[in-house]
Amino acid sequence: MHPNPTSEFLSLGEVMIELWGRSPLAKATNLERTYSGDVLNIAVAVRRLGLPSAIVTRLGEDPFGDYLMEEWSKLDVNLTHVKRGGGPTGVYVSEYGDLGSYETWYYRKGSAASTISRKDIDSINLDAASMVHISGISQAISDSSRSATHRLAERGREHQKPVSFDLNYRARLWAPDAAREAAEQVIPLTDIFFAGGEEGTTIFGPDDPADLADRALELGANIAAISLAERGAYVAWKDGSFGVKPIARCLEGLQGAGDAFAGGFAAGVILDQEPSTCARLGTVVAGLKVEHQGPLLSLPFKAEVRSRADELGWHDVTHALDMVVSTSSSGSVSTS
């Protein structure tokens, strides 16, 4: 199977301005400016593997929103579904420590992205989508965004598109019980369930990745992919399971590692690969990402991923990547 070169991986969520400094942040006199968000991290991970991708979000009509639009235009991700207005662009502040550790503080209440609605989702033509992706963060930031997230999953299922859901639990946004209730509502509409082992235990209880994966499958997911940090990843589906060890040669930046894994895995799904190949592809993308700092610009390109997979002897991954004929994403921002 060769992917349709005009079909796009469609990712919904909030992208925020990041202001960051070195520990201790309380004594910092200058902060660097960049940006990040699970929606964009995953879309760029897919795009850098040669597959078209697009994001669905809202930005403020403010200088930060202008900055993001200018920067995103360099990423070759379709921005047609980016709308402006409804509130300010969200901001978070990060303190980076040693060995890739970090801590973040969020300033996103009332942000533009929190106003995204079912109406925004219903305006999207899903015939042009290869896959749709949603996350628990989008469920958490507002009732409106939660409803929009559920609607995109519904429409993805109606249009027979693969739907992926990343649990992405953030304790600063909501309590475990609320996150579990929201997840249990959307997982039945989901083909691929992503979660980190620790967050999965927090929300669903089991501390064994196999038990956590089984819980997601019981709720209706077709595939459960559990990221286990230094232990690699565990993937389960109806007819089997697969574990893969990490491949990183050094550890420089953990932030965004789960998004990188999910992006690589999603690319495998788009390429109609077996779950084990999807897991290996996600592992290579995540492994290369954590060898560098930053959640977004450190995401690897297809040639890097193919080279590392070849070194590992993972020829199923190299074969999958050889199927990709790179094309450009396109599109302009809309307003409403």
C-alpha positions as a Markdown table, in Angstrom:
| # | Residue | x | y | z |
|---|---|---|---|---|
| 1 | Met | 0.0 | 0.0 | 0.0 |
| 2 | His | 1.2 | 3.5 | -0.9 |
| 3 | Pro | -0.4 | 6.3 | 1.1 |
| 4 | Asn | -2.6 | 8.8 | -0.7 |
| 5 | Pro | -0.2 | 11.8 | -1.2 |
| 6 | Thr | -3.1 | 14.2 | -0.7 |
| 7 | Ser | -4.5 | 12.7 | 2.5 |
| 8 | Glu | -3.5 | 14.4 | 5.7 |
| 9 | Phe | -3.0 | 13.4 | 9.3 |
| 10 | Leu | -5.3 | 15.7 | 11.2 |
| 11 | Ser | -4.4 | 16.7 | 14.7 |
| 12 | Leu | -6.6 | 18.6 | 17.1 |
| 13 | Gly | -5.4 | 20.6 | 20.2 |
| 14 | Glu | -3.7 | 23.6 | 21.7 |
| 15 | Val | -0.3 | 24.9 | 20.8 |
| 16 | Met | 1.3 | 27.4 | 23.3 |
| 17 | Ile | 4.1 | 29.8 | 23.6 |
| 18 | Glu | 6.9 | 28.4 | 25.7 |
| 19 | Leu | 9.1 | 30.7 | 27.8 |
| 20 | Trp | 12.0 | 28.8 | 29.2 |
| 21 | Gly | 15.1 | 29.1 | 31.3 |
| 22 | Arg | 17.6 | 27.0 | 33.3 |
| 23 | Ser | 17.1 | 26.0 | 36.9 |
| 24 | Pro | 16.4 | 27.8 | 39.2 |
| 25 | Leu | 13.8 | 29.7 | 37.3 |
| 26 | Ala | 13.1 | 32.0 | 40.3 |
| 27 | Lys | 16.5 | 33.6 | 39.8 |
| 28 | Ala | 16.4 | 33.9 | 36.0 |
| 29 | Thr | 16.6 | 37.4 | 34.5 |
| 30 | Asn | 16.0 | 36.3 | 30.9 |
| 31 | Leu | 13.8 | 33.7 | 29.3 |
| 32 | Glu | 14.0 | 32.2 | 25.8 |
| 33 | Arg | 10.9 | 32.1 | 23.6 |
| 34 | Thr | 9.7 | 29.1 | 21.6 |
| 35 | Tyr | 6.5 | 27.1 | 21.2 |
| 36 | Ser | 5.1 | 23.6 | 21.7 |
| 37 | Gly | 2.0 | 21.5 | 22.0 |
| 38 | Asp | 1.1 | 17.9 | 21.6 |
| 39 | Val | -1.1 | 18.7 | 18.6 |
| 40 | Leu | 1.8 | 20.2 | 16.7 |
| 41 | Asn | 4.5 | 17.9 | 18.0 |
| 42 | Ile | 2.7 | 14.9 | 16.6 |
| 43 | Ala | 1.7 | 16.6 | 13.3 |
| 44 | Val | 5.4 | 17.6 | 12.7 |
| 45 | Ala | 6.6 | 14.1 | 13.6 |
| 46 | Val | 4.3 | 12.7 | 10.9 |
| 47 | Arg | 5.2 | 15.4 | 8.4 |
| 48 | Arg | 9.0 | 14.8 | 8.8 |
| 49 | Leu | 8.4 | 11.2 | 7.9 |
| 50 | Gly | 7.2 | 12.5 | 4.5 |
| 51 | Leu | 3.4 | 12.2 | 5.1 |
| 52 | Pro | 1.1 | 15.3 | 4.9 |
| 53 | Ser | -0.3 | 16.6 | 8.1 |
| 54 | Ala | -2.6 | 19.4 | 9.4 |
| 55 | Ile | -3.5 | 20.9 | 12.7 |
| 56 | Val | -6.8 | 22.1 | 14.0 |
| 57 | Thr | -6.6 | 24.8 | 16.7 |
| 58 | Arg | -7.3 | 28.4 | 17.5 |
| 59 | Leu | -4.8 | 31.2 | 18.2 |
| 60 | Gly | -5.3 | 34.6 | 19.7 |
| 61 | Glu | -5.4 | 37.7 | 17.5 |
| 62 | Asp | -2.3 | 38.9 | 19.3 |
| 63 | Pro | 1.5 | 39.2 | 18.7 |
| 64 | Phe | 2.1 | 35.7 | 20.1 |
| 65 | Gly | -0.4 | 34.3 | 17.6 |
| 66 | Asp | 1.3 | 36.3 | 14.8 |
| 67 | Tyr | 4.6 | 34.8 | 15.8 |
| 68 | Leu | 3.3 | 31.3 | 15.8 |
| 69 | Met | 1.7 | 31.6 | 12.3 |
| 70 | Glu | 5.0 | 32.9 | 11.0 |
| 71 | Glu | 7.0 | 30.1 | 12.6 |
| 72 | Trp | 4.5 | 27.4 | 11.6 |
| 73 | Ser | 4.7 | 28.4 | 8.0 |
| 74 | Lys | 8.3 | 27.0 | 8.0 |
| 75 | Leu | 7.1 | 23.5 | 9.1 |
| 76 | Asp | 5.2 | 22.5 | 6.0 |
| 77 | Val | 2.2 | 21.6 | 8.0 |
| 78 | Asn | -1.3 | 22.5 | 6.6 |
| 79 | Leu | -2.7 | 25.5 | 8.5 |
| 80 | Thr | -6.1 | 25.7 | 6.8 |
| 81 | His | -7.9 | 24.7 | 10.0 |
| 82 | Val | -6.1 | 27.2 | 12.2 |
| 83 | Lys | -8.5 | 29.9 | 13.3 |
| 84 | Arg | -7.9 | 33.2 | 15.1 |
| 85 | Gly | -9.7 | 34.8 | 18.0 |
| 86 | Gly | -11.8 | 33.9 | 21.0 |
| 87 | Gly | -9.1 | 34.6 | 23.6 |
| 88 | Pro | -5.4 | 35.1 | 24.0 |
| 89 | Thr | -2.7 | 32.6 | 22.8 |
| 90 | Gly | -1.8 | 30.3 | 25.7 |
| 91 | Val | 1.6 | 30.5 | 27.4 |
| 92 | Tyr | 3.6 | 28.1 | 29.6 |
| 93 | Val | 6.9 | 28.6 | 31.4 |
| 94 | Ser | 9.5 | 25.8 | 31.6 |
| 95 | Glu | 12.4 | 25.3 | 34.0 |
| 96 | Tyr | 15.0 | 22.9 | 32.5 |
| 97 | Gly | 17.4 | 21.0 | 34.8 |
| 98 | Asp | 20.0 | 18.3 | 34.4 |
| 99 | Leu | 19.7 | 15.1 | 32.4 |
| 100 | Gly | 16.7 | 16.3 | 30.4 |
| 101 | Ser | 14.5 | 17.0 | 33.4 |
| 102 | Tyr | 12.0 | 19.8 | 33.3 |
| 103 | Glu | 9.1 | 21.4 | 35.1 |
| 104 | Thr | 6.3 | 23.5 | 33.6 |
| 105 | Trp | 3.7 | 26.1 | 34.7 |
| 106 | Tyr | 0.7 | 26.8 | 32.5 |
| 107 | Tyr | -1.1 | 30.1 | 31.8 |
| 108 | Arg | -3.9 | 28.9 | 29.5 |
| 109 | Lys | -7.3 | 29.6 | 31.2 |
| 110 | Gly | -9.6 | 31.4 | 28.7 |
| 111 | Ser | -7.1 | 30.8 | 25.8 |
| 112 | Ala | -8.2 | 31.0 | 22.2 |
| 113 | Ala | -7.8 | 27.2 | 21.8 |
| 114 | Ser | -10.1 | 26.6 | 24.8 |
| 115 | Thr | -13.0 | 28.1 | 22.7 |
| 116 | Ile | -12.7 | 25.6 | 19.9 |
| 117 | Ser | -16.2 | 24.1 | 19.3 |
| 118 | Arg | -18.2 | 21.4 | 17.6 |
| 119 | Lys | -19.0 | 24.0 | 14.9 |
| 120 | Asp | -15.3 | 24.3 | 14.1 |
| 121 | Ile | -15.1 | 20.5 | 13.8 |
| 122 | Asp | -18.2 | 20.2 | 11.6 |
| 123 | Ser | -16.7 | 22.6 | 9.1 |
| 124 | Ile | -13.8 | 20.3 | 8.4 |
| 125 | Asn | -13.9 | 18.1 | 5.3 |
| 126 | Leu | -12.7 | 14.7 | 6.6 |
| 127 | Asp | -12.6 | 13.2 | 3.1 |
| 128 | Ala | -9.1 | 14.6 | 2.8 |
| 129 | Ala | -7.9 | 13.0 | 6.1 |
| 130 | Ser | -5.7 | 9.9 | 6.4 |
| 131 | Met | -6.2 | 9.7 | 10.1 |
| 132 | Val | -7.4 | 11.9 | 13.0 |
| 133 | His | -5.8 | 12.5 | 16.4 |
| 134 | Ile | -7.2 | 13.8 | 19.7 |
| 135 | Ser | -5.8 | 14.0 | 23.2 |
| 136 | Gly | -6.8 | 14.3 | 26.8 |
| 137 | Ile | -5.3 | 17.8 | 27.0 |
| 138 | Ser | -7.9 | 19.0 | 24.5 |
| 139 | Gln | -10.6 | 17.3 | 26.7 |
| 140 | Ala | -9.3 | 19.0 | 29.8 |
| 141 | Ile | -8.9 | 22.7 | 28.9 |
| 142 | Ser | -12.6 | 23.5 | 28.6 |
| 143 | Asp | -16.1 | 22.0 | 28.1 |
| 144 | Ser | -16.2 | 23.4 | 24.6 |
| 145 | Ser | -12.9 | 21.9 | 23.7 |
| 146 | Arg | -13.9 | 18.6 | 25.2 |
| 147 | Ser | -17.1 | 18.5 | 23.2 |
| 148 | Ala | -15.1 | 19.3 | 20.0 |
| 149 | Thr | -12.7 | 16.5 | 20.8 |
| 150 | His | -15.5 | 14.0 | 21.1 |
| 151 | Arg | -17.1 | 15.3 | 17.9 |
| 152 | Leu | -13.9 | 14.8 | 15.9 |
| 153 | Ala | -13.6 | 11.2 | 17.1 |
| 154 | Glu | -17.3 | 10.7 | 16.1 |
| 155 | Arg | -16.7 | 12.2 | 12.7 |
| 156 | Gly | -13.5 | 10.2 | 12.2 |
| 157 | Arg | -15.4 | 7.0 | 12.9 |
| 158 | Glu | -18.3 | 8.1 | 10.6 |
| 159 | His | -15.8 | 8.7 | 7.8 |
| 160 | Gln | -14.0 | 5.4 | 8.5 |
| 161 | Lys | -10.8 | 7.1 | 9.3 |
| 162 | Pro | -8.3 | 5.7 | 11.9 |
| 163 | Val | -8.8 | 7.6 | 15.2 |
| 164 | Ser | -6.0 | 7.9 | 17.7 |
| 165 | Phe | -6.3 | 9.2 | 21.3 |
| 166 | Asp | -3.4 | 10.1 | 23.6 |
| 167 | Leu | -4.4 | 10.1 | 27.3 |
| 168 | Asn | -1.8 | 12.9 | 28.0 |
| 169 | Tyr | -3.0 | 13.4 | 31.6 |
| 170 | Arg | -2.0 | 16.7 | 33.2 |
| 171 | Ala | -2.7 | 16.9 | 36.9 |
| 172 | Arg | -2.7 | 20.7 | 36.8 |
| 173 | Leu | -5.7 | 20.6 | 34.4 |
| 174 | Trp | -8.0 | 18.2 | 36.1 |
| 175 | Ala | -8.4 | 15.4 | 38.6 |
| 176 | Pro | -7.9 | 11.7 | 37.7 |
| 177 | Asp | -11.6 | 10.8 | 38.1 |
| 178 | Ala | -12.6 | 13.5 | 35.6 |
| 179 | Ala | -9.9 | 12.5 | 33.2 |
| 180 | Arg | -11.0 | 8.8 | 33.4 |
| 181 | Glu | -14.6 | 9.7 | 32.8 |
| 182 | Ala | -13.7 | 11.7 | 29.7 |
| 183 | Ala | -11.3 | 9.0 | 28.4 |
| 184 | Glu | -13.9 | 6.3 | 28.9 |
| 185 | Gln | -16.3 | 8.3 | 26.7 |
| 186 | Val | -14.0 | 8.7 | 23.8 |
| 187 | Ile | -12.0 | 5.4 | 23.8 |
| 188 | Pro | -14.9 | 3.4 | 22.3 |
| 189 | Leu | -14.5 | 5.7 | 19.2 |
| 190 | Thr | -10.8 | 5.1 | 19.1 |
| 191 | Asp | -8.7 | 2.8 | 17.0 |
| 192 | Ile | -5.3 | 3.5 | 18.7 |
| 193 | Phe | -5.0 | 4.4 | 22.4 |
| 194 | Phe | -1.7 | 6.0 | 23.5 |
| 195 | Ala | -0.6 | 6.5 | 27.1 |
| 196 | Gly | 2.5 | 6.7 | 29.2 |
| 197 | Gly | 2.7 | 3.9 | 31.8 |
| 198 | Glu | 2.7 | 6.3 | 34.8 |
| 199 | Glu | -0.2 | 8.4 | 33.7 |
| 200 | Gly | -2.1 | 5.3 | 32.7 |
| 201 | Thr | -1.7 | 3.9 | 36.2 |
| 202 | Thr | -2.9 | 7.2 | 37.7 |
| 203 | Ile | -6.1 | 7.2 | 35.6 |
| 204 | Phe | -7.0 | 3.5 | 35.3 |
| 205 | Gly | -5.2 | 1.8 | 38.1 |
| 206 | Pro | -3.1 | -1.1 | 36.7 |
| 207 | Asp | 0.6 | -0.6 | 37.1 |
| 208 | Asp | 1.4 | -3.4 | 34.7 |
| 209 | Pro | 1.4 | -2.2 | 31.0 |
| 210 | Ala | -0.3 | -5.4 | 29.8 |
| 211 | Asp | -3.1 | -4.8 | 32.2 |
| 212 | Leu | -3.4 | -1.2 | 31.2 |
| 213 | Ala | -3.4 | -2.1 | 27.6 |
| 214 | Asp | -6.1 | -4.7 | 28.2 |
| 215 | Arg | -8.2 | -2.1 | 29.9 |
| 216 | Ala | -8.1 | 0.1 | 26.8 |
| 217 | Leu | -9.0 | -2.8 | 24.6 |
| 218 | Glu | -11.9 | -3.7 | 26.8 |
| 219 | Leu | -13.2 | -0.1 | 26.5 |
| 220 | Gly | -13.1 | -0.4 | 22.7 |
| 221 | Ala | -9.7 | 0.6 | 21.3 |
| 222 | Asn | -8.3 | -1.7 | 18.6 |
| 223 | Ile | -4.7 | -1.1 | 19.6 |
| 224 | Ala | -3.2 | 0.1 | 22.9 |
| 225 | Ala | 0.3 | 1.5 | 22.8 |
| 226 | Ile | 1.9 | 2.2 | 26.2 |
| 227 | Ser | 5.1 | 4.3 | 26.4 |
| 228 | Leu | 7.4 | 3.1 | 29.2 |
| 229 | Ala | 10.2 | 5.7 | 29.1 |
| 230 | Glu | 13.5 | 3.9 | 29.8 |
| 231 | Arg | 11.8 | 0.5 | 29.4 |
| 232 | Gly | 10.7 | 1.2 | 25.9 |
| 233 | Ala | 7.1 | 0.5 | 24.9 |
| 234 | Tyr | 4.4 | -2.2 | 25.0 |
| 235 | Val | 1.7 | -2.6 | 22.4 |
| 236 | Ala | -1.3 | -4.9 | 22.5 |
| 237 | Trp | -4.1 | -5.7 | 20.1 |
| 238 | Lys | -6.8 | -8.3 | 19.7 |
| 239 | Asp | -4.5 | -11.0 | 18.3 |
| 240 | Gly | -1.2 | -10.3 | 20.0 |
| 241 | Ser | 1.2 | -8.0 | 21.9 |
| 242 | Phe | 4.7 | -6.7 | 21.3 |
| 243 | Gly | 7.4 | -5.1 | 23.5 |
| 244 | Val | 10.2 | -2.9 | 22.2 |
| 245 | Lys | 13.3 | -1.6 | 24.0 |
| 246 | Pro | 14.5 | 2.0 | 23.7 |
| 247 | Ile | 17.2 | 2.8 | 21.2 |
| 248 | Ala | 18.4 | 6.3 | 22.3 |
| 249 | Arg | 22.2 | 6.5 | 22.5 |
| 250 | Cys | 22.1 | 9.5 | 25.0 |
| 251 | Leu | 19.5 | 11.4 | 26.9 |
| 252 | Glu | 19.3 | 15.2 | 26.3 |
| 253 | Gly | 15.6 | 16.1 | 26.4 |
| 254 | Leu | 12.6 | 14.1 | 27.5 |
| 255 | Gln | 9.9 | 16.7 | 26.8 |
| 256 | Gly | 7.8 | 15.6 | 23.8 |
| 257 | Ala | 9.1 | 12.0 | 23.8 |
| 258 | Gly | 5.6 | 10.6 | 24.0 |
| 259 | Asp | 4.4 | 12.8 | 21.2 |
| 260 | Ala | 7.4 | 11.6 | 19.1 |
| 261 | Phe | 6.5 | 8.0 | 19.7 |
| 262 | Ala | 2.8 | 8.6 | 18.9 |
| 263 | Gly | 3.7 | 10.5 | 15.7 |
| 264 | Gly | 6.0 | 7.6 | 14.5 |
| 265 | Phe | 3.4 | 5.0 | 15.4 |
| 266 | Ala | 0.6 | 7.0 | 13.6 |
| 267 | Ala | 2.8 | 7.2 | 10.5 |
| 268 | Gly | 3.0 | 3.4 | 10.6 |
| 269 | Val | -0.8 | 3.2 | 10.9 |
| 270 | Ile | -1.2 | 5.5 | 7.9 |
| 271 | Leu | 1.2 | 3.2 | 6.0 |
| 272 | Asp | -1.0 | 0.2 | 6.9 |
| 273 | Gln | 1.8 | -1.5 | 8.9 |
| 274 | Glu | 1.5 | -4.2 | 11.5 |
| 275 | Pro | 1.3 | -2.9 | 15.1 |
| 276 | Ser | 4.8 | -4.3 | 15.8 |
| 277 | Thr | 6.3 | -2.2 | 12.9 |
| 278 | Cys | 4.3 | 0.9 | 14.1 |
| 279 | Ala | 5.9 | 0.4 | 17.5 |
| 280 | Arg | 9.4 | 0.1 | 16.1 |
| 281 | Leu | 8.9 | 3.2 | 14.0 |
| 282 | Gly | 7.6 | 5.2 | 17.0 |
| 283 | Thr | 10.5 | 4.0 | 19.1 |
| 284 | Val | 13.1 | 5.1 | 16.5 |
| 285 | Val | 11.4 | 8.6 | 16.2 |
| 286 | Ala | 11.3 | 9.0 | 20.0 |
| 287 | Gly | 14.8 | 7.7 | 20.5 |
| 288 | Leu | 16.3 | 10.1 | 18.0 |
| 289 | Lys | 14.2 | 13.0 | 19.5 |
| 290 | Val | 15.4 | 12.5 | 23.1 |
| 291 | Glu | 19.1 | 12.6 | 21.9 |
| 292 | His | 18.4 | 16.4 | 21.5 |
| 293 | Gln | 16.7 | 19.1 | 23.6 |
| 294 | Gly | 13.3 | 20.5 | 22.9 |
| 295 | Pro | 10.0 | 18.8 | 22.0 |
| 296 | Leu | 9.6 | 20.0 | 18.4 |
| 297 | Leu | 12.6 | 21.1 | 16.4 |
| 298 | Ser | 14.5 | 18.0 | 17.6 |
| 299 | Leu | 12.0 | 15.7 | 15.9 |
| 300 | Pro | 13.9 | 13.6 | 13.3 |
| 301 | Phe | 13.5 | 13.6 | 9.5 |
| 302 | Lys | 12.7 | 10.5 | 7.5 |
| 303 | Ala | 16.3 | 10.0 | 6.4 |
| 304 | Glu | 17.6 | 10.0 | 10.0 |
| 305 | Val | 14.9 | 7.5 | 11.0 |
| 306 | Arg | 15.5 | 5.2 | 8.1 |
| 307 | Ser | 19.3 | 5.2 | 8.8 |
| 308 | Arg | 18.9 | 4.3 | 12.5 |
| 309 | Ala | 16.3 | 1.6 | 11.7 |
| 310 | Asp | 18.7 | 0.2 | 9.2 |
| 311 | Glu | 21.5 | 0.1 | 11.8 |
| 312 | Leu | 19.1 | -1.7 | 14.1 |
| 313 | Gly | 18.3 | -4.3 | 11.5 |
| 314 | Trp | 14.6 | -3.2 | 11.6 |
| 315 | His | 14.0 | -3.8 | 7.9 |
| 316 | Asp | 10.2 | -3.7 | 8.3 |
| 317 | Val | 10.6 | 0.0 | 9.3 |
| 318 | Thr | 12.9 | 0.8 | 6.4 |
| 319 | His | 10.5 | -0.9 | 4.0 |
| 320 | Ala | 7.6 | 1.1 | 5.3 |
| 321 | Leu | 9.5 | 4.4 | 5.0 |
| 322 | Asp | 10.5 | 3.5 | 1.4 |
| 323 | Met | 6.8 | 3.4 | 0.5 |
| 324 | Val | 6.5 | 7.2 | 1.3 |
| 325 | Val | 6.6 | 9.6 | -1.6 |
| 326 | Ser | 7.1 | 13.0 | 0.1 |
| 327 | Thr | 4.7 | 15.7 | -0.8 |
| 328 | Ser | 4.1 | 19.2 | 0.5 |
| 329 | Ser | 1.3 | 20.1 | 2.9 |
| 330 | Ser | -0.5 | 23.3 | 2.0 |
| 331 | Gly | -3.1 | 25.7 | 3.2 |
| 332 | Ser | -3.7 | 29.1 | 4.6 |
| 333 | Val | -5.2 | 30.3 | 7.9 |
| 334 | Ser | -8.9 | 30.9 | 8.1 |
| 335 | Thr | -10.6 | 33.4 | 10.3 |
| 336 | Ser | -14.0 | 33.5 | 11.9 |
